[in-house]
Amino acid sequence: MKISIKYFIATIALLITVGSCTSDFEEMNTNPNKPTEVSPQYLLPQALQTSIDNYWGNKNRNERVNFDHAMSWIGHLTRNIYENEGDNYNVQPSVNIKNWEVFYSDALINFQKIIENSSADSKTPNSNYEGIGIGMRAWGFSLLTDIWGAVPYKSALAGTSAEPVYSPTYDSQEVVYAGIIEDLKVANEKLDPAGAAVKGDIMFGGKILLWKKFFNSLRFKLLNRQAHLVSSSSAEMQTMLDNPSTYPMIENKLEIAQLKYGAVPTNNPWNDILIQQGRTDWNISSTLVDKLKELTDPRLTVYAVPGNLSGGVISGHPNGLPGEIATKYLGYSAIINPAIFAQTTSPAVLMNHAELLFTKSEAALEGNTTGDAQALFEAGIIAAFDQYGLTVPDGYIAQLGAVSKDNIMTQKWIALFGQGIEAWTEYRRTGYPVMPAADPRAKFQNDGVLPTRLVYPSTEYSLNGVQVKEAESLNAGLDNMKTKMWWVEN
């Protein structure tokens, strides 16, 4: 598998094992400029930035599953050119290759090194670094399995172990979920706000309690996602709710899990794409615009600004239009609000407060936990508005009617603007929100089926062919973009 060969590509320093002619000269022969281990404080910022960049919308073409593909598939964005880069359900082979490599080499390899270099039996034990590494490794695997299904998991990071594995086996999505849910529990146990300090934390500034809240919120979400399949999930979710001091979760917008960027060159990738590169390929999808207008939802002017030829009117255009038609909307369809989403310092959100509240509401509605589903639903809406400094307008909640699966998932979909992968996952899982019929002018590939997953990269077939073929049986379907994921409800 390619990731095992490229083990150190994403790290900050080259790790070289320095040998010694004899044990007597070991100290003399050690070069201090070529360390055998890199401190977690130097690995952590690199691991966080590169993995989150790729999740949010990489500056490089063909490394943007979220920005180019998922956000179009879920009706947040659309294209006025290059519709074959996701908008019409086409996925270039290089997208599969690049994202697979980056998620493994940046999101996982580096977090694994942080775990190894801070564990109790390492030279520099620090349970807080170890907990962050374990939790972020789980986050990385959650993305991989939700995008591809079965993935190399248990043996994926053993390329440089004492007994290296160069052709790691694939594990089913069910197995991966069980593993990462347990890892998130372990991460929570490892993290101690009163424990050793950490450096290099560009996400939470060393505030360990916020890491605990993020990882517990993520764990609750994953438990809810599998609750209809794994009977123990309900009890585990309820235990978390009943013990908030042990399992603290995100409570307000100040605790949102997000990476706040700095100036160039560490600027937000959307700023690089839309402002620095001057790209104008993306518009707001009419699916989102029409829904927000239907609800008289003030978030419309948060998410979008009018096209410069629109006369100040915010309107979108349908997904999947051929380039010769879509290009006519350039300047007329709304664009992403650059003041909110494309400043150099605009954050990349991994999980917001509203998402957690809507998840809690769904769990209560389904009878998997106790709690007032309606109250949690309304709290989710309030949190989604508050994230952008807005107050819910009078009558907004009343017009939605009583809490329902459709209502919860529709409001979650609106609140997940920017988090296309999560919105895509929730739509694939539940079938909500109900999407409008395709425009008759649209020309979709994949037989018109909204992609259910990505296909495995061609590099896996050339470097790990036997194992990747086994993945088809684990996914219970062919390696295409129509095979359903394990957690689908219907």
Phi, psi and omega in degrees: 000138190298327184295331181291328180285328184263031191309317188257009186301318187274354182281165183285317184238153177282127181266118181237125177280118185268117180278172179224140179297316177218163180295333181292332184253017183300313182295320182296324186273002180274123180269114182294342180274356178230078187292151176277340177223148176252132183298143178305329182296337178267330178286323188299309182297322177296315181296316180295310186294313185293320181289319181288323174307313183291324177295316188282317182157083188305149178296336184269141178298149179069013174235034188229065178301319181291304190286315184275327190250293187300320182292334173281317182299331185261005174078025172271314180239166171214172183243147173254001176196162182054044181297342180280005175258050174117316189298326181260023178074012174272143176230119179294143179305326181293336178295316179297317182294307186297312184292322176302312182295315184291316179299319180286310187285332180259312185284329187252312183302314183290321178293327176296319178295323177298318179298311183296322185274003178228004181291169184299330181262013177272176178287336182230069182297136177200104187295338179286317173299317181298317179296319177297316180298316180296315181294318180286331173297318177297318178301315179298317178293328178296322176295312182301312183289328179285340178269319186250338186096238176294134180217160171299125185228291186297323182249014187293330187250026184258022183293337180236021178286176180303324174240083188298145177246113182261350177229072186295143178284159176269149176240146180295160178299324177299317180293318180297315179300316179300319181292314184285330175296320176292320179298321179294328174294317178296318179301316178300321180290325181289324186286131183224107180303337179264004183271200184298144180287157174237148176242160179082010181275091183277358181263308183243007176062032178082006180276097188295327179300325180291327175295317178300316182295320178296310184293324177291321177296319177296317180297317179299317180298316181291323175298317179296323182295331181253007189299329181282353182245329183243110189297331182286348184299319182300313181296321180293320177296317181295321177300319179296318180292326182282347183230067184295336179286329177277323183237066179295145179230171181303132185242344181197179185291340178286346182252009179303137177281108183205154175258117177270119186278169177248206180278172177304136011265007180263026182287163177303134182302326179294326175296318179297315183291308189274328184257302182296315179275346178068028182283138181235027188285339192254138172233168175281132181294143176297337177301313180286315181301313183296321179295316181293324176291320178302322182269359188049053187266117183294350177293347177303318181277352172278315183283328191225155169231154183296150171295153187290351178248010189269355184069027177084007181265131176271113176217155178246188171220159188293158176280155172082009180287139175301152185306321183293338175268314184299324182299333181293342179273353180300124182093341181256319179282151181295154178241166177301136179293106185292334181292335181261317192249348187232023169284161179301327184260005178302138185279156169257120187266129175265324177200129179254169184295319181299319180302317179295316181295320177294325176294318177297321179296316178298316180299320178290318179299321182280355180080015180275341176217164172279167180130163182266103183300320180295315181296319178293323177298313180294322177296324178297318178296315179300316180295322180296321177288317182297332178305329181248019177073024181255156173253139180296125181297151176303134177085353184296311183290322182300323182293341182282337184083188183293156180301139178206167179300316180300313181296316180299310185289329177292316179291326176295318178302317178295316183290339182270016177306127185101329180260064187299322181298318179293317179296320177298317179298314182293325177292315179297325182289315191250338186083005178243150001286161176291122183271148178292160177298148180296147175297136182299342179275348183291148178229097182267147171268194182056034181057029178076006181270124176301127186309133178266342181190172170265153175279158180291147181294150180299333179296330177292324179290330180273331185253339184216044192301316182298316184289320183292330177293327178294337183295333180300318179292327178291327179274353181056040179180170181292160177280075177221186183262027177238345181292130182284151179278163184300322187272007179299137185270342182215000000 
